Amino acid sequence: MRALARVFCGKVLAGLQQAFERGELRFAGSVAGLAAPGTFWAFCATLHVQDPLGVET
């Protein structure tokens, strides 16, 4: 199950990153700060090190 969760989360994260690079994402409200490239990429880096089931790796 963990292996499948990692693959799925990796694909979702890659899709978000591609959409960001193409300018297809809009951020509003409490996440508006993610519109800044440095903030977005830092946020993605935190997601990349987490275990998809909630345990940091």
PQR file with spaces between the fields and no chain letter, atoms N, CA, C, O and H, PARSE charges and radii, in Angstrom:
ATOM       1  N    MET     1       0.819   -1.192    0.000 -0.4000 1.5000
ATOM       2  CA   MET     1       0.000    0.000    0.000 -0.0000 2.0000
ATOM       3  C    MET     1       0.867    1.262    0.000  0.5500 1.7000
ATOM       4  O    MET     1       0.563    2.229   -0.698 -0.5500 1.4000
ATOM       5  N    ARG     2       1.937    1.245    0.781 -0.4000 1.5000
ATOM       6  CA   ARG     2       2.802    2.428    0.838 -0.0000 2.0000
ATOM       7  C    ARG     2       3.409    2.749   -0.526  0.5500 1.7000
ATOM       8  O    ARG     2       3.508    3.914   -0.909 -0.5500 1.4000
ATOM       9  H    ARG     2       2.184    0.459    1.348  0.4000 1.0000
ATOM      10  N    ALA     3       3.810    1.718   -1.248 -0.4000 1.5000
ATOM      11  CA   ALA     3       4.433    1.947   -2.555 -0.0000 2.0000
ATOM      12  C    ALA     3       3.442    2.600   -3.511  0.5500 1.7000
ATOM      13  O    ALA     3       3.804    3.523   -4.241 -0.5500 1.4000
ATOM      14  H    ALA     3       3.730    0.771   -0.937  0.4000 1.0000
ATOM      15  N    LEU     4       2.210    2.134   -3.515 -0.4000 1.5000
ATOM      16  CA   LEU     4       1.186    2.717   -4.372 -0.0000 2.0000
ATOM      17  C    LEU     4       0.883    4.151   -3.956  0.5500 1.7000
ATOM      18  O    LEU     4       0.700    5.016   -4.813 -0.5500 1.4000
ATOM      19  H    LEU     4       1.916    1.384   -2.923  0.4000 1.0000
ATOM      20  N    ALA     5       0.829    4.412   -2.664 -0.4000 1.5000
ATOM      21  CA   ALA     5       0.577    5.765   -2.162 -0.0000 2.0000
ATOM      22  C    ALA     5       1.702    6.707   -2.586  0.5500 1.7000
ATOM      23  O    ALA     5       1.442    7.848   -2.968 -0.5500 1.4000
ATOM      24  H    ALA     5       0.978    3.709   -1.968  0.4000 1.0000
ATOM      25  N    ARG     6       2.935    6.244   -2.522 -0.4000 1.5000
ATOM      26  CA   ARG     6       4.070    7.079   -2.929 -0.0000 2.0000
ATOM      27  C    ARG     6       3.995    7.420   -4.418  0.5500 1.7000
ATOM      28  O    ARG     6       4.240    8.561   -4.809 -0.5500 1.4000
ATOM      29  H    ARG     6       3.146    5.317   -2.212  0.4000 1.0000
ATOM      30  N    VAL     7       3.659    6.436   -5.241 -0.4000 1.5000
ATOM      31  CA   VAL     7       3.553    6.670   -6.689 -0.0000 2.0000
ATOM      32  C    VAL     7       2.448    7.676   -6.964  0.5500 1.7000
ATOM      33  O    VAL     7       2.648    8.624   -7.724 -0.5500 1.4000
ATOM      34  H    VAL     7       3.460    5.509   -4.924  0.4000 1.0000
ATOM      35  N    PHE     8       1.290    7.481   -6.357 -0.4000 1.5000
ATOM      36  CA   PHE     8       0.161    8.379   -6.574 -0.0000 2.0000
ATOM      37  C    PHE     8       0.501    9.801   -6.140  0.5500 1.7000
ATOM      38  O    PHE     8       0.269   10.752   -6.887 -0.5500 1.4000
ATOM      39  H    PHE     8       1.127    6.712   -5.740  0.4000 1.0000
ATOM      40  N    CYS     9       1.045    9.948   -4.947 -0.4000 1.5000
ATOM      41  CA   CYS     9       1.390   11.283   -4.443 -0.0000 2.0000
ATOM      42  C    CYS     9       2.457   11.936   -5.313  0.5500 1.7000
ATOM      43  O    CYS     9       2.410   13.141   -5.560 -0.5500 1.4000
ATOM      44  H    CYS     9       1.234    9.175   -4.341  0.4000 1.0000
ATOM      45  N    GLY    10       3.405   11.155   -5.771 -0.4000 1.5000
ATOM      46  CA   GLY    10       4.444   11.701   -6.652 -0.0000 2.0000
ATOM      47  C    GLY    10       3.861   12.226   -7.952  0.5500 1.7000
ATOM      48  O    GLY    10       4.277   13.272   -8.449 -0.5500 1.4000
ATOM      49  H    GLY    10       3.444   10.176   -5.571  0.4000 1.0000
ATOM      50  N    LYS    11       2.896   11.497   -8.502 -0.4000 1.5000
ATOM      51  CA   LYS    11       2.260   11.944   -9.742 -0.0000 2.0000
ATOM      52  C    LYS    11       1.420   13.201   -9.516  0.5500 1.7000
ATOM      53  O    LYS    11       1.414   14.094  -10.362 -0.5500 1.4000
ATOM      54  H    LYS    11       2.558   10.647   -8.098  0.4000 1.0000
ATOM      55  N    VAL    12       0.715   13.283   -8.392 -0.4000 1.5000
ATOM      56  CA   VAL    12      -0.072   14.477   -8.078 -0.0000 2.0000
ATOM      57  C    VAL    12       0.850   15.676   -7.912  0.5500 1.7000
ATOM      58  O    VAL    12       0.574   16.751   -8.443 -0.5500 1.4000
ATOM      59  H    VAL    12       0.720   12.557   -7.705  0.4000 1.0000
ATOM      60  N    LEU    13       1.942   15.497   -7.176 -0.4000 1.5000
ATOM      61  CA   LEU    13       2.892   16.590   -6.971 -0.0000 2.0000
ATOM      62  C    LEU    13       3.512   17.037   -8.290  0.5500 1.7000
ATOM      63  O    LEU    13       3.647   18.237   -8.528 -0.5500 1.4000
ATOM      64  H    LEU    13       2.166   14.623   -6.745  0.4000 1.0000
ATOM      65  N    ALA    14       3.886   16.102   -9.141 -0.4000 1.5000
ATOM      66  CA   ALA    14       4.456   16.448  -10.450 -0.0000 2.0000
ATOM      67  C    ALA    14       3.442   17.223  -11.288  0.5500 1.7000
ATOM      68  O    ALA    14       3.802   18.181  -11.972 -0.5500 1.4000
ATOM      69  H    ALA    14       3.776   15.127   -8.947  0.4000 1.0000
ATOM      70  N    GLY    15       2.189   16.816  -11.235 -0.4000 1.5000
ATOM      71  CA   GLY    15       1.142   17.532  -11.966 -0.0000 2.0000
ATOM      72  C    GLY    15       0.951   18.945  -11.460  0.5500 1.7000
ATOM      73  O    GLY    15       0.771   19.868  -12.255 -0.5500 1.4000
ATOM      74  H    GLY    15       1.897   16.038  -10.679  0.4000 1.0000
ATOM      75  N    LEU    16       0.987   19.131  -10.145 -0.4000 1.5000
ATOM      76  CA   LEU    16       0.881   20.479   -9.574 -0.0000 2.0000
ATOM      77  C    LEU    16       2.051   21.355  -10.009  0.5500 1.7000
ATOM      78  O    LEU    16       1.869   22.523  -10.354 -0.5500 1.4000
ATOM      79  H    LEU    16       1.134   18.382   -9.499  0.4000 1.0000
ATOM      80  N    GLN    17       3.239   20.787   -9.990 -0.4000 1.5000
ATOM      81  CA   GLN    17       4.418   21.545  -10.386 -0.0000 2.0000
ATOM      82  C    GLN    17       4.347   21.951  -11.855  0.5500 1.7000
ATOM      83  O    GLN    17       4.694   23.079  -12.204 -0.5500 1.4000
ATOM      84  H    GLN    17       3.387   19.838   -9.710  0.4000 1.0000
ATOM      85  N    GLN    18       3.904   21.048  -12.705 -0.4000 1.5000
ATOM      86  CA   GLN    18       3.765   21.372  -14.128 -0.0000 2.0000
ATOM      87  C    GLN    18       2.709   22.449  -14.345  0.5500 1.7000
ATOM      88  O    GLN    18       2.912   23.362  -15.145 -0.5500 1.4000
ATOM      89  H    GLN    18       3.622   20.131  -12.422  0.4000 1.0000
ATOM      90  N    ALA    19       1.591   22.352  -13.644 -0.4000 1.5000
ATOM      91  CA   ALA    19       0.535   23.356  -13.768 -0.0000 2.0000
ATOM      92  C    ALA    19       1.042   24.718  -13.291  0.5500 1.7000
ATOM      93  O    ALA    19       0.705   25.745  -13.880 -0.5500 1.4000
ATOM      94  H    ALA    19       1.426   21.610  -12.994  0.4000 1.0000
ATOM      95  N    PHE    20       1.850   24.729  -12.227 -0.4000 1.5000
ATOM      96  CA   PHE    20       2.406   25.983  -11.730 -0.0000 2.0000
ATOM      97  C    PHE    20       3.322   26.607  -12.780  0.5500 1.7000
ATOM      98  O    PHE    20       3.245   27.806  -13.048 -0.5500 1.4000
ATOM      99  H    PHE    20       2.123   23.894  -11.749  0.4000 1.0000
ATOM     100  N    GLU    21       4.182   25.790  -13.366 -0.4000 1.5000
ATOM     101  CA   GLU    21       5.122   26.284  -14.383 -0.0000 2.0000
ATOM     102  C    GLU    21       4.393   26.853  -15.606  0.5500 1.7000
ATOM     103  O    GLU    21       4.888   27.781  -16.246 -0.5500 1.4000
ATOM     104  H    GLU    21       4.244   24.816  -13.149  0.4000 1.0000
ATOM     105  N    ARG    22       3.234   26.305  -15.925 -0.4000 1.5000
ATOM     106  CA   ARG    22       2.451   26.782  -17.064 -0.0000 2.0000
ATOM     107  C    ARG    22       1.538   27.948  -16.700  0.5500 1.7000
ATOM     108  O    ARG    22       0.841   28.483  -17.562 -0.5500 1.4000
ATOM     109  H    ARG    22       2.833   25.551  -15.405  0.4000 1.0000
ATOM     110  N    GLY    23       1.538   28.343  -15.430 -0.4000 1.5000
ATOM     111  CA   GLY    23       0.702   29.455  -14.985 -0.0000 2.0000
ATOM     112  C    GLY    23      -0.774   29.107  -14.887  0.5500 1.7000
ATOM     113  O    GLY    23      -1.627   29.989  -14.994 -0.5500 1.4000
ATOM     114  H    GLY    23       2.104   27.908  -14.730  0.4000 1.0000
ATOM     115  N    GLU    24      -1.081   27.842  -14.684 -0.4000 1.5000
ATOM     116  CA   GLU    24      -2.461   27.380  -14.651 -0.0000 2.0000
ATOM     117  C    GLU    24      -3.074   27.355  -13.249  0.5500 1.7000
ATOM     118  O    GLU    24      -4.263   27.075  -13.102 -0.5500 1.4000
ATOM     119  H    GLU    24      -0.388   27.126  -14.597  0.4000 1.0000
ATOM     120  N    LEU    25      -2.287   27.639  -12.236 -0.4000 1.5000
ATOM     121  CA   LEU    25      -2.809   27.618  -10.869 -0.0000 2.0000
ATOM     122  C    LEU    25      -3.107   29.034  -10.392  0.5500 1.7000
ATOM     123  O    LEU    25      -2.381   29.973  -10.720 -0.5500 1.4000
ATOM     124  H    LEU    25      -1.320   27.866  -12.356  0.4000 1.0000
ATOM     125  N    ARG    26      -4.172   29.181   -9.620 -0.4000 1.5000
ATOM     126  CA   ARG    26      -4.536   30.460   -9.018 -0.0000 2.0000
ATOM     127  C    ARG    26      -4.638   30.240   -7.513  0.5500 1.7000
ATOM     128  O    ARG    26      -5.262   29.281   -7.060 -0.5500 1.4000
ATOM     129  H    ARG    26      -4.761   28.419   -9.354  0.4000 1.0000
ATOM     130  N    PHE    27      -4.030   31.122   -6.752 -0.4000 1.5000
ATOM     131  CA   PHE    27      -4.034   31.000   -5.299 -0.0000 2.0000
ATOM     132  C    PHE    27      -4.761   32.203   -4.702  0.5500 1.7000
ATOM     133  O    PHE    27      -4.495   33.345   -5.077 -0.5500 1.4000
ATOM     134  H    PHE    27      -3.523   31.901   -7.120  0.4000 1.0000
ATOM     135  N    ALA    28      -5.664   31.944   -3.787 -0.4000 1.5000
ATOM     136  CA   ALA    28      -6.429   33.020   -3.157 -0.0000 2.0000
ATOM     137  C    ALA    28      -6.532   32.755   -1.657  0.5500 1.7000
ATOM     138  O    ALA    28      -6.268   31.650   -1.185 -0.5500 1.4000
ATOM     139  H    ALA    28      -5.879   31.016   -3.483  0.4000 1.0000
ATOM     140  N    GLY    29      -6.912   33.765   -0.942 -0.4000 1.5000
ATOM     141  CA   GLY    29      -7.137   33.612    0.497 -0.0000 2.0000
ATOM     142  C    GLY    29      -5.871   33.268    1.248  0.5500 1.7000
ATOM     143  O    GLY    29      -4.813   33.856    1.023 -0.5500 1.4000
ATOM     144  H    GLY    29      -7.127   34.663   -1.326  0.4000 1.0000
ATOM     145  N    SER    30      -5.995   32.309    2.142 -0.4000 1.5000
ATOM     146  CA   SER    30      -4.882   31.976    3.032 -0.0000 2.0000
ATOM     147  C    SER    30      -3.693   31.333    2.313  0.5500 1.7000
ATOM     148  O    SER    30      -2.608   31.243    2.888 -0.5500 1.4000
ATOM     149  H    SER    30      -6.854   31.831    2.325  0.4000 1.0000
ATOM     150  N    VAL    31      -3.875   30.889    1.075 -0.4000 1.5000
ATOM     151  CA   VAL    31      -2.770   30.281    0.325 -0.0000 2.0000
ATOM     152  C    VAL    31      -2.252   31.200   -0.781  0.5500 1.7000
ATOM     153  O    VAL    31      -1.501   30.752   -1.648 -0.5500 1.4000
ATOM     154  H    VAL    31      -4.756   30.962    0.607  0.4000 1.0000
ATOM     155  N    ALA    32      -2.636   32.460   -0.766 -0.4000 1.5000
ATOM     156  CA   ALA    32      -2.227   33.402   -1.812 -0.0000 2.0000
ATOM     157  C    ALA    32      -0.706   33.523   -1.900  0.5500 1.7000
ATOM     158  O    ALA    32      -0.165   33.783   -2.975 -0.5500 1.4000
ATOM     159  H    ALA    32      -3.247   32.823   -0.062  0.4000 1.0000
ATOM     160  N    GLY    33      -0.027   33.337   -0.792 -0.4000 1.5000
ATOM     161  CA   GLY    33       1.428   33.422   -0.783 -0.0000 2.0000
ATOM     162  C    GLY    33       2.105   32.377   -1.660  0.5500 1.7000
ATOM     163  O    GLY    33       3.254   32.555   -2.063 -0.5500 1.4000
ATOM     164  H    GLY    33      -0.466   33.126    0.082  0.4000 1.0000
ATOM     165  N    LEU    34       1.401   31.290   -1.958 -0.4000 1.5000
ATOM     166  CA   LEU    34       1.978   30.246   -2.799 -0.0000 2.0000
ATOM     167  C    LEU    34       2.141   30.687   -4.250  0.5500 1.7000
ATOM     168  O    LEU    34       2.782   29.990   -5.037 -0.5500 1.4000
ATOM     169  H    LEU    34       0.468   31.146   -1.630  0.4000 1.0000
ATOM     170  N    ALA    35       1.576   31.819   -4.610 -0.4000 1.5000
ATOM     171  CA   ALA    35       1.734   32.332   -5.976 -0.0000 2.0000
ATOM     172  C    ALA    35       3.178   32.760   -6.245  0.5500 1.7000
ATOM     173  O    ALA    35       3.604   32.804   -7.399 -0.5500 1.4000
ATOM     174  H    ALA    35       1.055   32.385   -3.971  0.4000 1.0000
ATOM     175  N    ALA    36       3.931   33.074   -5.189 -0.4000 1.5000
ATOM     176  CA   ALA    36       5.340   33.442   -5.339 -0.0000 2.0000
ATOM     177  C    ALA    36       6.140   32.166   -5.602  0.5500 1.7000
ATOM     178  O    ALA    36       6.034   31.204   -4.842 -0.5500 1.4000
ATOM     179  H    ALA    36       3.584   33.039   -4.252  0.4000 1.0000
ATOM     180  N    PRO    37       6.939   32.149   -6.669 -0.5600 1.5000
ATOM     181  CA   PRO    37       7.668   30.922   -7.018  0.2800 2.0000
ATOM     182  C    PRO    37       8.484   30.328   -5.871  0.5500 1.7000
ATOM     183  O    PRO    37       8.443   29.117   -5.655 -0.5500 1.4000
ATOM     184  N    GLY    38       9.212   31.144   -5.143 -0.4000 1.5000
ATOM     185  CA   GLY    38      10.034   30.613   -4.053 -0.0000 2.0000
ATOM     186  C    GLY    38       9.198   29.934   -2.985  0.5500 1.7000
ATOM     187  O    GLY    38       9.578   28.888   -2.459 -0.5500 1.4000
ATOM     188  H    GLY    38       9.246   32.128   -5.319  0.4000 1.0000
ATOM     189  N    THR    39       8.071   30.525   -2.668 -0.4000 1.5000
ATOM     190  CA   THR    39       7.182   29.946   -1.659 -0.0000 2.0000
ATOM     191  C    THR    39       6.560   28.655   -2.166  0.5500 1.7000
ATOM     192  O    THR    39       6.467   27.678   -1.424 -0.5500 1.4000
ATOM     193  H    THR    39       7.763   31.375   -3.095  0.4000 1.0000
ATOM     194  N    PHE    40       6.137   28.644   -3.419 -0.4000 1.5000
ATOM     195  CA   PHE    40       5.539   27.435   -3.985 -0.0000 2.0000
ATOM     196  C    PHE    40       6.528   26.286   -3.985  0.5500 1.7000
ATOM     197  O    PHE    40       6.194   25.179   -3.565 -0.5500 1.4000
ATOM     198  H    PHE    40       6.213   29.438   -4.022  0.4000 1.0000
ATOM     199  N    TRP    41       7.747   26.539   -4.454 -0.4000 1.5000
ATOM     200  CA   TRP    41       8.736   25.453   -4.540 -0.0000 2.0000
ATOM     201  C    TRP    41       9.163   24.984   -3.155  0.5500 1.7000
ATOM     202  O    TRP    41       9.429   23.797   -2.963 -0.5500 1.4000
ATOM     203  H    TRP    41       8.018   27.439   -4.796  0.4000 1.0000
ATOM     204  N    ALA    42       9.231   25.893   -2.192 -0.4000 1.5000
ATOM     205  CA   ALA    42       9.559   25.491   -0.819 -0.0000 2.0000
ATOM     206  C    ALA    42       8.448   24.601   -0.254  0.5500 1.7000
ATOM     207  O    ALA    42       8.720   23.609    0.423 -0.5500 1.4000
ATOM     208  H    ALA    42       9.015   26.857   -2.348  0.4000 1.0000
ATOM     209  N    PHE    43       7.205   24.964   -0.537 -0.4000 1.5000
ATOM     210  CA   PHE    43       6.070   24.152   -0.100 -0.0000 2.0000
ATOM     211  C    PHE    43       6.135   22.767   -0.738  0.5500 1.7000
ATOM     212  O    PHE    43       5.931   21.764   -0.055 -0.5500 1.4000
ATOM     213  H    PHE    43       6.984   25.770   -1.087  0.4000 1.0000
ATOM     214  N    CYS    44       6.412   22.700   -2.021 -0.4000 1.5000
ATOM     215  CA   CYS    44       6.517   21.408   -2.709 -0.0000 2.0000
ATOM     216  C    CYS    44       7.627   20.557   -2.098  0.5500 1.7000
ATOM     217  O    CYS    44       7.488   19.339   -1.988 -0.5500 1.4000
ATOM     218  H    CYS    44       6.578   23.515   -2.577  0.4000 1.0000
ATOM     219  N    ALA    45       8.710   21.183   -1.710 -0.4000 1.5000
ATOM     220  CA   ALA    45       9.822   20.444   -1.106 -0.0000 2.0000
ATOM     221  C    ALA    45       9.389   19.807    0.213  0.5500 1.7000
ATOM     222  O    ALA    45       9.826   18.703    0.537 -0.5500 1.4000
ATOM     223  H    ALA    45       8.823   22.173   -1.800  0.4000 1.0000
ATOM     224  N    THR    46       8.533   20.493    0.978 -0.4000 1.5000
ATOM     225  CA   THR    46       8.065   19.902    2.236 -0.0000 2.0000
ATOM     226  C    THR    46       7.159   18.714    1.962  0.5500 1.7000
ATOM     227  O    THR    46       7.160   17.746    2.722 -0.5500 1.4000
ATOM     228  H    THR    46       8.178   21.390    0.715  0.4000 1.0000
ATOM     229  N    LEU    47       6.388   18.775    0.890 -0.4000 1.5000
ATOM     230  CA   LEU    47       5.514   17.652    0.542 -0.0000 2.0000
ATOM     231  C    LEU    47       6.321   16.461    0.060  0.5500 1.7000
ATOM     232  O    LEU    47       5.960   15.310    0.305 -0.5500 1.4000
ATOM     233  H    LEU    47       6.387   19.561    0.272  0.4000 1.0000
ATOM     234  N    HIS    48       7.409   16.744   -0.624 -0.4000 1.5000
ATOM     235  CA   HIS    48       8.228   15.691   -1.210 -0.0000 2.0000
ATOM     236  C    HIS    48       8.903   14.831   -0.152  0.5500 1.7000
ATOM     237  O    HIS    48       9.159   13.653   -0.403 -0.5500 1.4000
ATOM     238  H    HIS    48       7.703   17.679   -0.824  0.4000 1.0000
ATOM     239  N    VAL    49       9.197   15.374    1.017 -0.4000 1.5000
ATOM     240  CA   VAL    49       9.898   14.596    2.046 -0.0000 2.0000
ATOM     241  C    VAL    49       8.948   13.869    2.983  0.5500 1.7000
ATOM     242  O    VAL    49       9.399   13.092    3.825 -0.5500 1.4000
ATOM     243  H    VAL    49       8.989   16.330    1.221  0.4000 1.0000
ATOM     244  N    GLN    50       7.651   14.099    2.861 -0.4000 1.5000
ATOM     245  CA   GLN    50       6.705   13.442    3.734 -0.0000 2.0000
ATOM     246  C    GLN    50       6.257   12.106    3.168  0.5500 1.7000
ATOM     247  O    GLN    50       6.136   11.934    1.955 -0.5500 1.4000
ATOM     248  H    GLN    50       7.285   14.730    2.178  0.4000 1.0000
ATOM     249  N    ASP    51       6.019   11.186    4.051 -0.4000 1.5000
ATOM     250  CA   ASP    51       5.435    9.909    3.674 -0.0000 2.0000
ATOM     251  C    ASP    51       3.969   10.156    3.320  0.5500 1.7000
ATOM     252  O    ASP    51       3.296   10.883    4.050 -0.5500 1.4000
ATOM     253  H    ASP    51       6.117   11.327    5.036  0.4000 1.0000
ATOM     254  N    PRO    52       3.449    9.591    2.245 -0.5600 1.5000
ATOM     255  CA   PRO    52       2.069    9.824    1.846  0.2800 2.0000
ATOM     256  C    PRO    52       1.043    9.411    2.898  0.5500 1.7000
ATOM     257  O    PRO    52      -0.103    9.857    2.860 -0.5500 1.4000
ATOM     258  N    LEU    53       1.453    8.566    3.829 -0.4000 1.5000
ATOM     259  CA   LEU    53       0.528    8.143    4.867 -0.0000 2.0000
ATOM     260  C    LEU    53       0.717    8.928    6.148  0.5500 1.7000
ATOM     261  O    LEU    53       0.195    8.549    7.196 -0.5500 1.4000
ATOM     262  H    LEU    53       2.385    8.203    3.859  0.4000 1.0000
ATOM     263  N    GLY    54       1.476   10.041    6.069 -0.4000 1.5000
ATOM     264  CA   GLY    54       1.580   10.960    7.189 -0.0000 2.0000
ATOM     265  C    GLY    54       2.826   10.860    8.035  0.5500 1.7000
ATOM     266  O    GLY    54       2.959   11.620    8.994 -0.5500 1.4000
ATOM     267  H    GLY    54       1.900   10.349    5.217  0.4000 1.0000
ATOM     268  N    VAL    55       3.731    9.979    7.738 -0.4000 1.5000
ATOM     269  CA   VAL    55       4.956    9.823    8.522 -0.0000 2.0000
ATOM     270  C    VAL    55       6.112   10.395    7.731  0.5500 1.7000
ATOM     271  O    VAL    55       6.355    9.980    6.598 -0.5500 1.4000
ATOM     272  H    VAL    55       3.623    9.361    6.959  0.4000 1.0000
ATOM     273  N    GLU    56       6.829   11.342    8.314 -0.4000 1.5000
ATOM     274  CA   GLU    56       7.969   11.936    7.592 -0.0000 2.0000
ATOM     275  C    GLU    56       9.053   10.900    7.391  0.5500 1.7000
ATOM     276  O    GLU    56       9.315   10.055    8.248 -0.5500 1.4000
ATOM     277  H    GLU    56       6.632   11.679    9.235  0.4000 1.0000
ATOM     278  N    THR    57       9.687   10.996    6.202 -0.4000 1.5000
ATOM     279  CA   THR    57      10.753   10.040    5.883 -0.0000 2.0000
ATOM     280  C    THR    57      12.108   10.695    5.980  0.5500 1.7000
ATOM     281  O    THR    57      13.126   10.045    5.745 -0.5500 1.4000
ATOM     282  H    THR    57       9.475   11.682    5.506  0.4000 1.0000
